[in-house]
């Protein structure tokens, strides 16, 4: 007998949608096919013609930052935000380790220990490189299974110093040496970059904040970071990475010009990968202003325009944008209040709404293709982060990370019904469709209808 069998479903596989079901034992998928060919099982579930997707992989998570940042905050975030992830269908998250100037290997070990103790979902780490001394640690980090290394190219001054960086931020010679160190340590390792020129942005931000008060805060915020600022850094970073021979991964791509540039570089055969956020696929700044989202929607780079959103959906469709994530952080509501220009930058919690927000946005843009969503929410990220085929795919031999989805299920977002400790959501009062019915991590049921049903954390570090 199998441990788990899901029947009467639409199984989304890399080769198409299979009408039937799947079985799993020992946390691994053992069968996929017609219902008549599936074994008897201890848990035999009729999925009532719902879709079955591979568990989502969020490539862009920041646990442990915000007020009270430190090891205890990191543990608290693992406890609460991994529950939010599980309830929302995210079965693996890739989180940055703590920022600062301390030893990266030590920080990684603390993160792995905390996650193995408290996480409800599996996880991988991205190491944030803030100073040149960290480059010597990359070979040891690679041995611990870390493949991605974050560089905040868009930060300088006090913002950079708060993250343990020099005031001038990440210079191009620093980034060149970093690409060399990463490539020498492991051909599968790669830098991820926050691309957004900070010099132009900072002077425009001061200009905008000193204008008379307006009720279009997010559109003003958008004007402080025009579309050119992303490609101004994507192109030199891609030049350096290509010269050295490493891939480069662009996080939270937001601008139409960036999509066009990444597409052009990929057409040349360069290893450049674009990631965007569910929020960028869902919102425009004008829409968010109309709903009075204010500082809750304040992010660097900003939520942009209909033209940019359309370009991002085009990039998702043709593979220029390979992955969709959240860039979530557990910031308390108090950090988003007060003066807009002084409020904390960042979207706050998001893993619990990643799937329905993306499904809803795709439906609005005539892009609701579950095979495509499985690629950008699971498979492509698993491939890029060296998790495939253990993660990111429904096939025999892969982990039984599974989301049973009713695409017609719709509900208004109420933060009280989410698992995050933040107590608010960017999508509050939005009606989203496509909520997970059941979520499994390695064959174990962890969430049902947005509620956690697992008795204890089941997540593990996946090196």
Order of alpha helices (4+ residues) and beta strands (2+ residues): beta-beta-beta-beta-beta-beta-alpha-beta-alpha-beta-alpha-beta-alpha-alpha-beta-alpha-alpha-alpha-beta-alpha-beta-alpha-alpha-alpha-beta-beta-alpha-alpha-alpha-beta-beta-beta-beta-beta-beta
